[in-house]
Amino acid sequence: MDAGLGGRGGSSNMVMGAVRKQHMNIALWFGFFTASFVVFYLFSDGDFSFLMTFASFTRGFGFAVLLGLMLAKKHARGVSMKSLQLYAVVFASRLVSVLQHEGYLPYDRSGDFVYHGAEIASLALAVGCVVLMSTKFKSTYQQDVDSFGALHVPTEWGTLYIFVPCLLLAIVMHPNLNKNFLSDTAWTFSMYLESMAIVPQLFMFQKQAKGIVEVLVTHSTFALGLARVLDMVFWMFSYKELTHAGSNSVGMFVLFSQFVHVLIMGDFFYYYAISVKTGNMMQLPSQLSGMV
């Protein structure tokens, strides 16, 4: 009996130890989901399209965590300036569309102003991170590791390998819900670009020594991936609304771009789950080869 009690006591201590180890993670995500529920309760009429607002809210949370990390830790180690710049363009491009027209707004009541607010806040947070990395924490920015695209162009222009193809693709393949070339192209460009904007950050993770990633940076990156999953779920059931000239091909391509994003983040999701389970810092296989 004593042995049994000892075993149960040992298991209980292990559980309590794990909870204590995870208290910051639990508090962080509990706060986020609580705030999300409040937004849903106060500003949503329960329409399925609230997923778009929730996704936008999740992205904003991700950048808020990242900005908070920089200010608290007083450094920008492990953060990709290139990904931040691309995300800033994503938000700016999407706002060009949704602030002028309603074609791509959630039908849910939250699309009236909460969605706009979340997108504007996300842009401000992303730009804030870029400004901090360019000024106050410039000395801690690991430019030598943030090396995606350093092939035939200066490394600081490496994002062109993502930016240009996404822009050209959006010009050629975009829906027409707003019946305005600039607005429709801007929204589609933001969708395509967001699918690839995380790549420099993932590349940087695996180029770091031993592949060890700062805890709060992993939460931020996971939030961006989760937002994309939410978007993908919504468009899986709604892509036909993006029909253009009687064809579903554009809608299917927009959906495919989101699937690509989730696929790219597959390894990250796996190692993130291990990190959360163990309470340890996330460690990825380091020193990728063969990438741009």
N, C-alpha and C positions, 0 to 999 in steps of 0.2 A: 504493500500500500504506500509506504514511504517513497519507494522508487517511482510509483505511479504519480504521486503528488509532485515529486521532484521533476518528473518528465513534463507534467502539465505546467508546473511553475516555470520550467525552462522555456517551454513553448510560448507561454504568456510573456515572459521577459523578452523573447525574440521579437514578438509582435509589437510590444511597446517600444522596443529599441528601433524597430523599422519605422514606426509611426513618428517617433522623435526625429529620426534621421530625415524623414520626408515632410516635416512640419511646414517648411517654407513652400515646398511644391504644392502641398495640400491647400495651404492658405491662399496661394497665388491663384490656383484654378478654381477654388471654391468662391473666391471673390469675383472672379470673372463670370462664372456661371450664375451666380446670384444676381449680379448686375444685368446679365443677359435676360434672366427671367423677369426682372423688374421692367426692363425695356419692353419685353414681349407683353407683359400684363398691362402696362400703361399705354403703349403706343401701337399695339398690333390688333387687328381684328381677326387674327387666326388664319389668314390666308396662307397657302403653301408658299407663296412668293416671299414670305418673311425670311425664308432661308437665305435670300440674297442680302437682306439687311443683317442677318446674323453673321453671314460670311464677312461682310464689310466691318461689322463690329469686332469680329475675331481678328481681322487684319490690323485694325487700330490697336487692339490689345497687344498684339505681337510687337508693334513698333513702340508702344508705351513701355513695355517690359525692356526693350533694347535701350531706349533712351534712359530709363531709370537705372539700368545697369551701368551705363557710361558715367552718369552723374554720381552714382554711389561708389563705384570702383575707381573713378577718375582715370579711366583708360579706355582705349578702343581696340584692345588686342582681340584677335579672333573674329573681328567684324569686317565684312567685305564692303568697301566703299562702292564697288562696282554694282553689287546687288542693290544697295541703297539708292544709287542714282537711277537704276532701271525702275525700281519701284516708284520713285518720285515721278518719273515719266508716266508710269502706269496710271497713277492717281490723277495726274494733271490731264492726261489724255481722256480718261473716263469722265472727268468733270466737265471738259469741253462739251461732251455730249449730253450728260444728264442734267446739267444746269440750264441748258437751252431747250431741251426737248424731253418728252416723257416716254418715248418708245421703249426704253430699256430700264425704266424704273420698276420696282416691285409694285404689283397691283395692291398689295397690302397697304393698310393705312400708314405703316411705318415708312413707306416710300415717299410720303408727302414731304417730310423734312428730316427724319431721323437718319435715313440712308444718306442724304446729302451731307448731314453733319458728320457722320462717321467717315465718309470719303474725304471731306475737307480736313478733318482731324488727322486722318492717316497721312495725308499729304504733308501737313504741318509737322507731324512727328518724324516722318522720313527725312524731310528737309532739315529738321532740327538735328537729327543724327549726322547728316552729311556736314552741316556747319560745324558741329563739335569736332568731327574727325578732321576737318580742314583747318581748324584753328586751335582751340584749347587742348585737344588731345592728339594733335598732329604727330607729335613725337612718339606716340605709342601705336600709331597705325602701322600695321605690318604690310607695307606696300610690296615688299619682295615676295610675300606669300600670297597676296591677293593678285595672282598673276594670270588669271584666265584671259585668253585671247592674245597672249604675248607671242604672236606668230606673224611675222611680216609687217607688223605695225607696232608703234610704241605701246608699252603695256597699259598706259592710261587710256588708250583708245580701244582696248580689247572688247569693250561692250558693243562695238560696231558689228561684231560677228553675230550678235543677237538682235540688235536694234534694227539694222537694215533689212534683213530677211523678213522680220515680223512686220515692218512697215510696208514693204512691197507686197507681202501676202495679204495684208489688210486692204490695200488699195484694190487688189484684184478680186479678193473674195470677202465680201462683207454683206450682211443683210441690209434691209432697206426700211426698217420700222419707222425711222424718223423722216424718211423721204428727203434726206439732205446728205449730199455726198460727204461733206466734211464731218458732220456729226456721226453718221453711220460708220465712216472709216475710223474716226477717233475712238469710238467705243470698241470696234473690232480689234483695232491695234492694241488697245489696253488689254484685251482678253488674250491675244496671242503673246504679247510681250510678258504678261504676268506668268504665262506658262513656262517661260525660260528665265525669268529674272532671278530666280533662286539659284541658278546653276553656278555663278561665280562664288556664292557663299558656300555651297556644297564642295566645290573644287578647293576652296581655301581651307575648309575643315580638314580635308584629307592631305593637304600639303603641310599642315602644321606638324611640329615635332610630336611624334608618337600618336598623332591623330586625336589628342585629348581636347575636348571642347568645353568652354565655360558653360556652367549650368544654365544661367539665365539666357545665354545666347541660344541654347538648344530649345528652351521654352518658346522664345521668340520665333525661331525657325519652324517649330512644330505648329505654332498658331497660324503661320502663313500657309503651311501645308493643309491644316485642318480647314481653313477658309476655302481653299481650293476644292477640297472634298465636298464641302457644303454646296459650293457653286455647281460642281459636277452633278451632284444628286438632283439639284433643281433643274438643270438643263437636260438631264436624262429624260425627264418627263415633259419638258417644255421646248425642246429644240425645234419642233415643227413650227413654232411661232416665228422662227427666224427664216421661214420660207422666202425665197427670193426668185422672182420670175417663174413661179410655179414649181421650183425645185427645192428639195430638202437638203441638198448637198452643202449649202453654206452652214445651215444649222448643225448638221452632222460634223462638219469640220471644226466649228467652234467647240462642240462637245468633245471632239477628238483631242483638241489642243489642251483641254483640261485633264483628260485622261493621261496625256503625255506628262503633264506636270506631276500628277500623282505617281506615275510610273517612275519618273526620275527620282522622286523622294522615297521610293520603296525601301532602299537600304537605310536611309536616315530614320524612317519610322521604326524599323526593326531595332536599330541600336538605341533609339530614344526609349522604346518600350523596356529594353534591358536596363537602361540607366534609371528609369523611373522605378522599376521593380527592385533594383538593388540599392538605390539611393546614392550611387556613385556617379562621378562625372562621366559623361559619355565619351567613349573612345571608338573612333572609326579606323578602319584600315588606312594606314598613312602612305604618303608618297605615290599618288596615282601617276601612272605613265600613260602616254598615248592620247591624252586629252589636249585640246587646244590651249 
